[in-house]
Amino acid sequence: MAFTIAIDGPAAAGKGTISRAVADHFGFAHLDTGLLYRAVGARTLDGTDPIAAARALVAADLDAGALRGQAVADAASKVAVIADVRAALVDFQRAFALRSGGAVVDGRDIGTVICPEAEAKLFITASPEVRAERRHAELLERGQGATLDAVLAEIHARDERDMSRAEAPLRPAPDAVMIDTSAMSIAEAVAAATEAVEQRMRARGYPLPSGQQDGNQ
């Protein structure tokens, strides 16, 4: 039985961490669609045409460890505005979302474009300042030097690209549950997300994970 959870939101809002935790909680498969665009972006850094890279993408290209770093993130954001790149990746994402046993798919246009009929939709957000602080801490942890001001400027620039692009701009679906993680701990954000999904499951008669049938209030 398929049950799709679409999770969208801007960079560094916490949607990746939340998506993985939600997938683990429900025993669902998880796809970080940002890796698809990072993989295409990484190929363009070597001079490959982005549309050709998207059409030739295979699962082996989605090695998360090789796709970290600001240069790849910037390239991913730039190729994501190309309509033909997005079109080439749509079928991959939709097939994953509809797999039996349930799926969590996170990105920037999952609930609005890729899976508008998803059974549960979440939009994870946080203030630009909080997101910049989180991203800055991540970079320092990896030994990558960057000033907080520079990271904040990049957050603003990426938001502008993502929200103003003509093809599938970043925005919450009308029926998405909004979760602002600015003042939340990871545990609080995950709890809010899982509760929102459980409410949708109950409304649709989908079986909850073992131990959840009576509801955790």
KAJOQUI-V118280 format. One record per residue. RES is the residue in three letters. SS is DSSP state (H for helix, E for strand, - for the rest). OMEGA is omega as a letter, one per 40 degrees, with the letter a starting at -180 (999 if undefined). D_FIRST is the distance of its C-alpha to the first C-alpha in whole Angstrom. Layout:
((RES & SS & OMEGA & D_FIRST) (RES & SS & OMEGA & D_FIRST))
This chain:
((MET & - & a & 0) (ALA & - & i & 4) (PHE & - & a & 7) (THR & E & i & 10) (ILE & E & i & 13) (ALA & E & a & 16) (ILE & E & a & 19) (ASP & E & i & 23) (GLY & E & a & 26) (PRO & - & a & 30) (ALA & - & i & 31) (ALA & - & i & 32) (ALA & - & a & 30) (GLY & - & a & 28) (LYS & H & i & 25) (GLY & H & i & 24) (THR & H & i & 25) (ILE & H & a & 23) (SER & H & i & 20) (ARG & H & a & 20) (ALA & H & i & 21) (VAL & H & i & 18) (ALA & H & i & 15) (ASP & H & a & 17) (HIS & H & a & 17) (PHE & H & a & 13) (GLY & - & a & 13) (PHE & - & i & 11) (ALA & E & a & 13) (HIS & E & i & 16) (LEU & E & i & 18) (ASP & E & a & 21) (THR & - & i & 22) (GLY & H & i & 26) (LEU & H & i & 26) (LEU & H & a & 26) (TYR & H & i & 28) (ARG & H & i & 30) (ALA & H & i & 30) (VAL & H & i & 31) (GLY & H & i & 34) (ALA & H & i & 35) (ARG & H & a & 36) (THR & H & i & 38) (LEU & H & i & 40) (ASP & - & i & 41) (GLY & - & i & 42) (THR & - & i & 39) (ASP & - & a & 38) (PRO & H & a & 35) (ILE & H & i & 34) (ALA & H & i & 34) (ALA & H & a & 33) (ALA & H & a & 30) (ARG & H & a & 29) (ALA & - & a & 30) (LEU & - & i & 28) (VAL & - & a & 26) (ALA & H & a & 24) (ALA & H & i & 27) (ASP & H & a & 29) (LEU & - & i & 26) (ASP & - & a & 28) (ALA & H & a & 28) (GLY & H & a & 32) (ALA & H & a & 33) (LEU & H & i & 32) (ARG & - & a & 34) (GLY & - & a & 37) (GLN & H & a & 38) (ALA & H & i & 39) (VAL & H & i & 36) (ALA & H & i & 34) (ASP & H & i & 37) (ALA & H & i & 37) (ALA & H & a & 33) (SER & H & a & 34) (LYS & H & a & 36) (VAL & H & a & 34) (ALA & - & i & 31) (VAL & - & a & 33) (ILE & - & a & 34) (ALA & H & a & 32) (ASP & H & i & 32) (VAL & H & a & 30) (ARG & H & a & 27) (ALA & H & a & 27) (ALA & H & a & 27) (LEU & H & a & 24) (VAL & H & a & 22) (ASP & H & i & 20) (PHE & H & a & 19) (GLN & H & a & 18) (ARG & H & i & 15) (ALA & H & i & 14) (PHE & H & a & 13) (ALA & H & a & 12) (LEU & - & a & 9) (ARG & - & i & 8) (SER & - & i & 5) (GLY & - & i & 6) (GLY & - & a & 7) (ALA & E & i & 10) (VAL & E & a & 14) (VAL & E & a & 16) (ASP & E & a & 20) (GLY & E & a & 23) (ARG & - & i & 25) (ASP & - & a & 23) (ILE & H & a & 20) (GLY & H & a & 19) (THR & H & a & 22) (VAL & H & a & 22) (ILE & H & a & 19) (CYS & - & a & 16) (PRO & - & i & 18) (GLU & - & i & 15) (ALA & - & a & 13) (GLU & - & i & 12) (ALA & E & i & 14) (LYS & E & i & 18) (LEU & E & i & 20) (PHE & E & a & 24) (ILE & E & a & 26) (THR & E & i & 30) (ALA & - & a & 33) (SER & - & i & 37) (PRO & H & a & 38) (GLU & H & i & 40) (VAL & H & i & 38) (ARG & H & i & 36) (ALA & H & i & 39) (GLU & H & i & 40) (ARG & H & a & 37) (ARG & H & i & 37) (HIS & H & i & 41) (ALA & H & i & 40) (GLU & H & a & 37) (LEU & H & i & 40) (LEU & H & i & 43) (GLU & H & i & 41) (ARG & - & a & 40) (GLY & - & a & 44) (GLN & - & a & 44) (GLY & - & i & 46) (ALA & - & i & 46) (THR & - & i & 47) (LEU & H & i & 45) (ASP & H & i & 47) (ALA & H & i & 46) (VAL & H & i & 42) (LEU & H & i & 42) (ALA & H & i & 44) (GLU & H & i & 41) (ILE & H & i & 38) (HIS & H & a & 40) (ALA & H & a & 40) (ARG & H & i & 37) (ASP & H & a & 36) (GLU & H & i & 38) (ARG & H & a & 37) (ASP & H & a & 33) (MET & H & a & 34) (SER & H & a & 36) (ARG & - & a & 35) (ALA & - & a & 35) (GLU & - & i & 31) (ALA & - & i & 28) (PRO & - & i & 30) (LEU & - & i & 29) (ARG & - & i & 28) (PRO & - & i & 26) (ALA & - & a & 24) (PRO & - & a & 25) (ASP & - & i & 22) (ALA & - & i & 22) (VAL & E & a & 23) (MET & E & i & 26) (ILE & E & i & 27) (ASP & E & a & 30) (THR & - & a & 31) (SER & - & a & 34) (ALA & - & a & 36) (MET & - & i & 33) (SER & - & i & 32) (ILE & H & a & 29) (ALA & H & i & 28) (GLU & H & a & 29) (ALA & H & i & 27) (VAL & H & i & 24) (ALA & H & i & 24) (ALA & H & a & 24) (ALA & H & a & 21) (THR & H & i & 19) (GLU & H & i & 20) (ALA & H & i & 20) (VAL & H & i & 16) (GLU & H & i & 16) (GLN & H & i & 18) (ARG & H & i & 15) (MET & H & i & 12) (ARG & H & a & 15) (ALA & H & a & 16) (ARG & H & i & 12) (GLY & - & i & 12) (TYR & - & a & 9) (PRO & - & i & 10) (LEU & - & i & 12) (PRO & - & i & 14) (SER & - & a & 16) (GLY & - & a & 19) (GLN & - & a & 18) (GLN & - & a & 17) (ASP & - & i & 21) (GLY & - & i & 21) (ASN & - & a & 23) (GLN & - & 999 & 26))
